[in-house]
Amino acid sequence: MQKLVTTISTSYYESQKFNKWWMRLIFIVPVGFTLYGMFNDKINQPIGWQMIIAPIIIAAVGTLFFFANLETRIDETGITIRFFPFQRVYYFVRWDEIENCEIRKYSPLMEYGGWGLRYSFTNGKAYNVAGNKGMQLTLKSGKKFLIGTQKTKELDAYLIQLKAEKGFSCIATK
């Protein structure tokens, strides 16, 4: 009988976007009302520059959120994250810099004031797009940050496997 040897996957990767229907509605409704007001036959007033600039700004911010992408890559060397287009450069943390790493449930509004690239004086930075689960990191330097995830089970399984194979004591598993 042959013994099966399993090895760790080379890396964990997750890409997240702002793709909730209500977020699109926040940008589409004001632009729609403004455009309707501009081109409605009942309005005989000249179009002011405010009527042109407002929908352009709202559409630009909406487009920025449409293209926003949170990338998380974890491997045996460390954790790499980037929140494009707000961060153009990847942020990398080596495992030997991490004091504690755990998956936890959190309150985006209460702890960080919402979603996106957020900062809290007590909880540090948060990189989150949706949901209320994430990977909490505490660095040996004392800095804290949380990376949101939509794949809690896959991330947890990868971290358990990484801890078992590489012996990283900073990874807290259940």
Secondary structure, DSSP 8 states (H G I E B T S, - for coil): ---------S-EEEEEE---HHHHHHHHHHHHHHHHHHH-TT--S---HHHHHHHHHHHHHHHHHHH-EEEEEE-SSEEEEEEETT--S-EEEEGGGEEEEEEEE--IIIIISSSEEEEETTTEEEEESSSSEEEEEEETTS-EEEEE-S-HHHHHHHHHHHHHHH--TTB---
